[in-house]
């Protein structure tokens, strides 16, 4: 069984027990996050496709940790005018473990 959910402007194919990093989400009080933007659910025999989302379908995930990704360096450079700018960026993420797909 797998599902495709949308969160943070991205789509993820998930199955029960998966651990994935998604765009930063607010930290929940009880440790559970519910994704209600489910695009597709496949249970092995039947596939349900939403238009754009499935009504009443949810995916429950357990909050694991928050963090920041690997640093990337962004360089702006213009030739012959002595212009150079260098800065870095670390994208924040939330690590979650998929619980129940319903």
matplotlib code that plots the C-alpha trace (Angstrom):
import matplotlib.pyplot as plt

x = [0.0, 1.3, 0.0, 1.1, 0.7, 1.5, 3.2, 5.4, 4.7, 6.2, 4.7, 6.0, 5.3, 5.1, 4.3, 3.8, 7.0, 8.9, 11.1, 11.4, 12.5, 9.9, 9.8, 9.8, 6.4, 5.2, 6.2, 3.0, 2.1, 1.2, 3.9, 1.5, 1.0, -1.9, -1.5, -4.9, -3.7, -3.7, -3.5, -3.6, -3.9, -3.1, -3.8, -2.5, -5.7, -7.5, -6.2, -8.1, -7.1, -8.2, -9.2, -7.0, -7.3, -9.1, -12.0, -11.7, -8.2, -5.5, -2.0, -0.8, 2.9, 5.0, 7.3, 10.9, 13.2, 13.8, 17.0, 18.8, 20.2, 23.7, 25.1, 25.1, 27.2, 25.7, 28.2, 27.4, 30.2, 30.4, 33.5, 35.7, 33.8, 35.3, 31.9, 31.8, 29.3, 29.3, 26.8, 25.5, 22.1, 20.9, 17.3, 15.3, 13.5, 11.2, 12.0, 8.9, 8.0, 4.9, 2.3, -1.1, -2.4, -6.2]
y = [0.0, 3.4, 7.0, 10.2, 13.3, 17.0, 19.1, 22.1, 22.5, 19.0, 15.6, 12.4, 8.8, 7.1, 3.8, 2.9, 3.0, 5.3, 8.0, 11.2, 14.8, 17.4, 21.1, 22.6, 22.1, 23.6, 21.4, 19.5, 19.3, 15.6, 14.4, 13.6, 15.4, 14.8, 15.3, 15.8, 16.7, 13.1, 12.8, 9.1, 5.9, 2.4, -0.6, -3.2, -4.0, -0.7, 2.8, 5.9, 9.1, 12.6, 15.6, 17.2, 15.6, 12.6, 13.5, 12.1, 10.5, 11.3, 10.2, 10.3, 10.8, 10.9, 13.9, 12.8, 15.9, 19.3, 20.3, 22.1, 20.5, 20.6, 24.0, 25.2, 28.1, 30.7, 32.8, 35.9, 37.1, 39.7, 39.7, 42.8, 44.9, 43.6, 42.4, 39.1, 38.1, 34.7, 33.5, 30.2, 28.7, 25.8, 24.7, 23.8, 20.5, 18.3, 14.6, 12.4, 8.7, 7.6, 5.9, 5.2, 5.7, 5.9]
z = [0.0, -0.9, -1.1, -2.7, -0.5, -1.0, 1.6, 1.4, -2.4, -3.1, -3.7, -1.9, -2.5, 0.9, 2.5, 6.1, 8.1, 5.7, 7.2, 5.1, 5.3, 4.3, 4.3, 7.8, 9.6, 12.9, 15.8, 17.0, 20.7, 20.7, 18.2, 15.4, 12.1, 9.7, 6.0, 4.4, 0.9, -0.4, -4.2, -4.6, -2.6, -3.9, -1.7, -4.1, -5.9, -6.2, -7.0, -5.9, -7.6, -6.4, -8.4, -7.1, -3.5, -2.1, 0.1, 3.7, 3.0, 5.5, 6.3, 9.9, 10.6, 13.7, 14.3, 14.8, 14.6, 13.1, 11.5, 8.8, 5.6, 4.2, 3.4, -0.1, -1.4, -3.7, -5.7, -7.7, -10.0, -12.8, -14.9, -15.3, -12.7, -9.5, -8.3, -6.3, -3.6, -1.8, 0.7, 2.0, 2.8, 4.9, 4.2, 7.3, 7.4, 9.5, 9.7, 10.0, 10.2, 8.3, 10.5, 9.2, 5.6, 5.7]

ax = plt.figure().add_subplot(projection="3d")
ax.plot(x, y, z, "-o")
ax.set_aspect("equal")
plt.show()
